[in-house]
Structures are given as C-alpha cells and as structure tokens.
Amino acid sequence: MGTALVRGLLASGAGRAQTVTATHPRKKRIAELAGDLKVRWTTDNREAAARADVLILAVKPQILEAVLREIRHDVDAKTLVLSIAAGVTTERIETDLGGKQPVVRAMPNVAAIVGLSATAMAAGRHATKRHVTTARKVFESVGIVEEVPEYLMDAVTGLSGTGPMYVFQILEGLSDAGVRVGLSRHVATRLVQQTLLGSATMAKELGAHPATLKDLVTSPGGTAIAALHSLERNGLRAVLMDAVEAATERSKELGRAKVQQDVTR
C-alpha cells in the first residue's frame, strides 16, 4: 500500500520525486524499488520522520506501536501524520506521539495499486481543515475519498477496506461456474472480469438503486430470475453481510488489543 501511494502521488503530481522519502526494512527490496520509483529510499524510519511535513504510516496495526515509539522524538509537532493502520484510533496515535499531533486516519483498499481505491478518512482532534485538505489530496491520488466520523472507520474497514477480497472471491466463483458449464478458464475469466467492471461502472454512472438495476435484467420467466431465486435460497446477501460484520469486528479487536497492551504494559 505504501508503494501504491508513492506511485499515485508521483503520477497525479500531488508529490514530486525529489520531495518524497520512503522507507523499507529490507535493502534488497529498496534496491528494486529505487530503480522503479525515483524517490529517496532508506531503511531508517527516524530519518524519514525527521524530514517529513506529511508522514504516512503505511504499516500493519500489529507493528504500529513499535514504529511510533521508534520515531516519537523525530516527528515535528507540526507534521501531519496520516495512518492507514486498521483499528488504531487517532487518539492513540496522538498520545504515542506526544499528545497534540495533527493526525488523519484513513482506510484505502488494495485497488490503490491501479488508482481505483475507495478510501474513507477521519480527522483527529488536532487536525485542521487545511490538514484534511492535504490528506484528501494524498488519497485522491489513488482513487475516491469519503470523509466519515471516526466511529465508523471500523465499519469502513469491514466494507471497502476488505471489499476487494469479496469481489475476488466472487470473480473466482463465477469463473469456476463458467468452466463448470463448458467455457474455457480464459474465456470464463475474461467474461466475468468485464461483467463485474461493466456492472460496477453502470451502477456508478447511473446512480440508481441496485434493486432498480437488478430489475433491468430480471425479465419475467427468464434466466436471471431463475438465478436470483437460487442466490436468495442460498443466502448470498446474508453471507456478504456476515462477512462485512466479521471484518468490522476484527478491526475493533485490533484497536482493543492496542489499548490492552497500553494498560498492561
């Protein structure tokens, strides 16, 4: 995700190569990335934090605390901190960095790799409108951005943050179905990819309720209504709702685990 954000910043013009410093723990990977992305690379998080006007924390929530401890004394009080760590609140990040740091929490998704992320973000107590504008510019370099209250960020993680996985599962399942009814894997996968893309684009551009769009396809006594009956009988919508709920609860657990560590340290 960090690499995707660097690519997006450079491609959109929101950032220039000479102003970006990126870190990675492995020197071999740095060598690979440096040949592709002409920004400053280092293994030193403290060096990068000290140079930053905008600091993006693109790490897993399980290691975020360790990273914050490492860089705490190198982050300027005026530096805007952007975090994409699932479940970790802006308040916890503010506290770990001294109390009054401007922080914006965001949840992009893996489609940032192709510039089509769905990102939601929430501002911390010390983030101003100017900080939010800057954060929006960063994340709009890889897709669309919605602002939500922070208490909804776990729900965002369960829905759009985890969302590409649901779509990939559906894509694979439909491709398997195509093979089952006689299509080659290549043809089935190509048809499913375009069907998902076309359907999502149609829904976005028309702005109609999904039920209305579904009714455009389900003609009386036709194939689509027969398929819909099977989906309803097997509980597709309930399965998807359960999956989003499970991912949302896991995001909350990650945040609670962080607080528990602080209490019992």
N, C-alpha and C positions, 0 to 999 in steps of 0.2 A: 504493500500500500504506500509506503514511503517513496519507493521508486516511481510508482504511478503518479503521485503528487508532484514529484520533481519534473517528470515528463510533462504533466499538464501545465505547470507553472511556466515552463520554458516555451511550450507550444502556443500557449494563449498570450504570451507576452506579459503575464502578470508578474513574472520574475525573469531576471537576466542571469546568465550562467556565471558571470563574474561576481554576483551578489549572493549566490547560494552556496552554503556549506552543508554537506551531508555526511552522516556517519554510518559505519557498518562495523560490526565486531571482527569480521574476517578480512584479512588483507587480500586474499585471493579474489574474493568477491568484489572488493574495491577496485582491483586492477581491471576486472571485467567491466564494471560499471563506468569507470573513468574513461575507458575507450569509447563508450557509447554516449554517456552524458557528460558534457564538458564543464562540470562544476567542480568545486573544491571538495575532495573526499578525505576523510580522516577516520581513524579508529578512536579518537579522543572526544568523548561527549562533552567534556568540560570546555575544551577549546571551541567547539561548535556553539555551545550555550553562551559563552562569553562574547562571541561575535554577533549574536543574533538580535535583531529588532523584533522579528517574529520567529518563535521557536515552536516547531511542530513535533509533538511527541507521538511518533508512529510506532509504538511498541505494544506488546501484549500486556493486558492488565496484571498478569501474574508477576511481571518484572518491572512494572512502572514505579513502584515504591523504591526499588533499588536504584533506578535511574535518577529519580528525583533526589534521593539522598546524595548521589554522586555529584549532581550539578547544582545543588541548592545554593552554594556560595558563589556561583559563577553567573547566575541569571540576574540581569539588571532588573530593578523594581519596576521599570517602565516597559520591559519586554512583554509583548503579547504572547501568551502561551496557548497553543491550540493542541488539544488532546483528542485522539481517536480511540482511547482505551475503553473498551466496553465495561460498563458498570461503575466506573470510577467517577465520583461527583466532582464538580468544580470546587466545592468546599474543601474536599480532601487534598486536591492539588494545591489550592491556595495555602492551606495550612502547612503542607510539606515544603512549600517554597517561601514561607515566612509570614503569610497571613493576608497580604493586600495585593497579590499579583493579579493583573488582569488575565482572566482565563476564559476561553470559549471551548466548550466540549462539543464534539461532532461525531457523527456516525455515518461515514460514507460506506459504500459497498464495493465489492471486487470489480464491478463494471467500470470503476475508475480507470482500469487498465486500458479500456477502449474509449475513455472520455464520456461514458454514459452512466456515471454513478448517480444514485439517488441518495443525497446527503441531507440529514437533519442536524441542526445545531442549536445549542442553548448557551446563553451568556452567563458567566458568573457574576457575583455581586460587584466586582470592581472593574468589569468590562464596560466601556462606554459605547455610545453609538458608533464612534469612529473605529473602535476595536471590532465591533460586529461587522461593519462595512468591510474592513480589511479581511476578516475571516471569511466572509461571503465571497470576496474576490478570489481567495485561495481555493475554496472548494468548488466554486463555479468553473474553475479551470478544468475540472474533471467531470462536470455534469450539472444537474439541477440541485438547488438548495432550498430547504424549507426551515423556517425558524419555529421551534416549539418550546413550551415550558419544560424546564429540566426534568420534572417528574415524569414526563412522557418519553424520556430518552431510552429507557429500558424497553418500552413498547416498540420504539423505532428500531432498536437493535433486533428484536424478535421478528419484526415485519420486513423492513427493507434491508437492514444490515445483513441478516441471514437469508434474505429473499432469493438471491441468485441460486443458492443451493436447492431451494424448492423448484425453481424453474429448470435447473439442470436435471433434477430427478424426473420431472415431467417430460422433458425433452428425451431423456434416455428411455423412459417408459413408452412414449409414443413411437419412438424409433423401433423399439423391440416389437411393438404391436404391428408396425408396418412389415417387419420381417416375418412375423407370425402369419400374416395374411398374404405373403408371397413376394413382397418387394425386396430388392437387394438392400443391404445395410446402407450403402452410399446414397441410393435414391431416397430411401425412407428418411435418413437423417437430414438430407438437403430439403426435402419437402417439409419436415417438421420445423426446422430452423426458420424457413421462410414463413411458415404458417404462424409461428409464435411472434416473429418480428412484425408481420403484416397485421396481425390481430392487435398487438400492443400499440402499433402506430395508429391504427384506425380508432382505437378507443381514446388515445390521447388527442388526436386531431379533431374528432367529432365531439368529444366531451360528453357523450351520452352515458347514461347509467348502464353498467354491464348487462343488466337484465334486458334492457331495450335492445342492445346489440345481439344478445343471445336469441331474442325473438326474431331477429332478421334471418337467422339461419334455420330455426326450427319450424319448418313448414309442416302442415297437417299430415300425419301419417308417414312422414319422411324418415330418412336415415338419422338426422340429427336428434329428433325427439326420441327415437329408439335408443340412441347412445346416451342421451341425457337421463333417460329412465334408469339405465344401468349405473350411471355415475351417482344418481341420487340414492338408489337402492344400496350401493356400496359405501355411501357416506363420504364422498370426496370432500365436500365443504367442511364437514366436521373434522376430517383428518387434517386439513390445512389449518383450521382454527386451532386444533390441539397442538400442532407443530409450532405455530407462532407463539402460543401461550407458553409452551415448554422453553422456547428460546428466550422469551421475555423473563421468565422466572430464573433461568440460568444467568442472565445478565445481572439480575438483582442479587443473586448469590455471590457473584464475583465482587460486587460492591460491598456486600455484608462481610465477606471474607477479609477484605481490606480493613474494614473498621474493626473487626475482631482482632486482627493482628496488632493494630494500634493499641487496643485496650489491654491485651495480654502481654505486650512486649516487656 
